[in-house]
Amino acid sequence: MKSAILSILTFITFTANCLAQKDLINLAYGDHAQQTLDLFLPKNFDEKTPVIIMIHGGAWMMGGKEYTDKTSKDLRDRGFIVANIDYRYVSETVHCKDLLEDVDNAVAYVQKEGNKYGYNTIEVHMAGISAGGHLSLLYGYTTKRIVKSINAICPPTELDEVEMINHLKKVKLDPVVELLADAKYKPEGMQDEKFTLVSPCHRITRIPTLLIHGDNDHLVPYQQSLSLYMFLQERNVRSKLLTMKGKDHDAGMNDPITEQQALNAITEWVKTHN
């Protein structure tokens, strides 16, 4: 009798969770102040509902999940479970491997929470903007967890390439990328392998990848997404490049019309590869 009552209560709780939209804010997945995430649950979900891990931009050194709050909620409203995560900034002691560790710990936390709320605890879809797009690509291509798709908006992808290095120096971001890679750029010649290891172009696996990029991006050149797309196509990896014509580094996300185009593309990509 007691077990029957518990089963009924569990069912009622599960049903309530699935019928009420939930915003679970500032959940700690680690001990550092920036190791937090917001978990957005749609009104209706089950174990088949796609789970998206969203990563904010900010050149790996500033900002937070507030940058991707609206996009995360927009995707939540389209029926996805979205975890909008924060992570530590690069420094003399924090590098790319540490940021990827943060992402992995956040994914592990989200999957563990799935046991409580009744959503998928095995597979995720990665998404990110700018530096977050870079991390979503690099994490997706290198993790041992099951990543069903990657959705990257205006991501840096080839940090060991000459033109990109010159551009980074022009926009004064080369010291940040050096912290990311834990290496120093050389004035000329072959660069340290560490820059190659943090370049998604050189870490490709067979994960379906959607790229969205403005062709007038002054911060992260459009060529970065174009190069990755070409590498993906050469390797017959399912991939798509959505070019936001005339758009700068926001990739059209600040324009209601082109924002909807980007959200529609992500929605289709996730559903197709879930």
N, C-alpha and C positions, 0 to 999 in steps of 0.2 A: 504493500500500500504506500509506504513512504517513498519507495523508488518511483512509483507511478506518479505521485504528486510532484516529485523533483523533475521528472521528465516533462510533465505538463508545464511547470514553471519555466524550464529551460526553453521549451518551444515558444511560450508566450514572450519571453525575453528576446529570443532570436527574431520572432515575427515583428516585434516592436522596433528592433534595430533596423530591420529592412524597410520599414514603412516610415521612418522618421529620419530626415536628413540630419547628419551629425557633423559638427566641426569640432575636432579635438585638437586644441591649440597648445603649442609649446610642450610637446611630449619629449622627454629627455631620453635619447638613445645612448648617451655617454655622459661622462663627468664634466667635460668642458662646457662652458657657458654657451658656445655656439653649436654644440652637438644636440640640436633639438629639431623637431619637425612638426608640421601641422598635418593632421590626417583628416581628409574630407571624404565623408561617406555619402553617397547619393540616397535618395528616398527609397529606391528599390535596388537591391543587389543580392547576389548569391555567390556560390563558389565558382561560377563561370564568368563573373564580372571582371573585366580587365583591371589590373592594378598598375597605375602609372607612378613612377618615381620622378618627380620634378626637381631640377637643380637650377638654382638661380645663377645669374652672371655677376660681374663686378670685377673682372680682371684678376680673379683668384685672390683679391686682397681687400675687398670692401663689399658693402651691401649685405643683404640677407634675404630671407625667404619672402619678405615684403615685396621684393622685385617681381616675384612670380605668383603673388597671391591671387591676382585677378585671373590670370591664365589658368591657374589650378582650379579655381572655383568655376570658371567657364567650362572646363573639362568635366568637373564634378557634375555640373548641371546637364551635361550630355550623357550622364549615366555611368561615368567611370569612377573608380576609387582612386583618389590622388593623394600621394604623400609628398608634400612640399617641404624639402629638407634644407637645413642650414649645415654649414661645415666650417672648419677652421680656415683661417687665412694663411697663405704662404708666408714664411719668414726664414730666418737663418737656421731654424730648427724644424720647420714644417715644410715639407715638399710634396710633390705630386703623389708619391706613394702613401703619404699620410692622408691626403684628401680622398684618395680612392679607398683607403681604409675607413674613413668616415662614411663614405657612401655605402660601403659594404655593411657596416654596422647599422646604418639606418635601414637598409633593405632587410637585414636580419630581424630588426625590431618590428618593422611593418609586417613581415611574414609571420612572426610570432603572434602579433596582435590579431591576425586573421583567425587564429584558433578561438579567440574570444568573440569576434563579431560574425564569423561565418563566411569569410571571403577566401579567395584563392591564396594559399600559403606557399605555392611552389614556383609560380612563374610571375615575372614582372615585365613591364615595358618601360624603357628609359626615355626621358625627355629633358631638354635643357636649353637655355638661351645663352649665347656668347660663351664665357668661360664655363658655364653650366652645360652648354652644348658639347664643349670639348670633353668635359668630365663624363657626360652621358655616353659619348662615343667610346672613350678610352676604357671606361668601366665595362660597358657592354661587350667590347672586344676582348677583354682580358679576364673577366670574372669566370669562375667555375659554376656560378649560379645560372639558372635558366632565364635568359633574357629573350623575349619573343620578338621585340622590335626596338629600334632606336629612332627618336625624333629629335633632330638637332637644328636649332635656329641660329643662324649666323655664327657657326663655330670656327675657332682656329683649328686647323687640322694638320699643318705641316710646319712645325716650328724649327726644323733644321734646314729649310730651303732658303737660298740666298736672297731672293726678293722679299720673302717674308721677314727675314732677319733685318734687312735694310728698312723695311716698313716699321718694324717694332722699334728700331732705333729712332726713326722719324717721329713716332708718336710717344716716345720715351717709355715704352713698356718692356724694353729688353732686360732691365734689371729684375723685373717681376718674373719674366719667363726663366731667367737664370736661377731665381729662387725655386721656381716650380721644378726645374730639371735638376737642381743642385749641381750646377756646372756653370762655366763661364764661356761666353761666345768668344771665338778667336777672330782677330781682324780679317783673316782670310784663310783659305784652305778648308780641309775637312773638319767638321765640327765634332765635338764630343758625342759619342754614341748616346749619351743620356738625353740629348735633344731629340734623337730619333725615337727613343723609347717612349717619350711623352707625346709623340705625334701620331694621332689616330690613323693617318694615311699609311703608316708602316705597321699597324697592328691589326689590320682587317681580319675579321672572321666572317662566317656566313650568316650574320644576323641582318635581317631586312632593315634597311636604313633609309629614312626620309630626311632630306636636307631642305631647309627653307632659308633663303638668303637674298638680301637686297643687292641688286647689281650696282648700286651707288654707295656701298658701305665704305665709309672713310676710316673706320676703326679696324675692322677685320675684313680684308679684301675679299670680294666675291670669288676670286680665284681659289681661295682656300676650300670652299665647298665644291667648286667645279673640279678641282684636282682630286678630291676624295671621291666624288661621283665617278670620275673617269677610272680611277683605280678599282672602284666597286664593279663598274661595268666590265672592265677587263677580266675580272675574276668571276663574272657571272653571278654576282651577289644581287639579290633583289634590292633594287634601289631606285630612288626618285629624287630629282632636284627640282623644287618649286622656286622659280626665279621671281622675286618681287620687283618688278621693273620700276626703276627710278627711286627705289627706297633705300634709305641709309641703314644704320646699324640696328634700328628697331625692326627691320624686316617687315615693315607695314603693320606691326602690332599696335601702333598708336592711331591707326586709321580704322574706323569701324568696318569699312567695306573689305579692306585687305586683311584685317584681323580675322574676319569670318572666313575668308579664303584659307588662311593658315589653319584655323581651328577645324575647318571641314577636312582639310588634308590630313591633319593628325588623327582626327576621328576615324576617317576611312582607313588610314594606315594601321591603326591599332586594331580595329575590328577585323580587318582582312587577315592580320597575322596573329590574332589571339589564339 
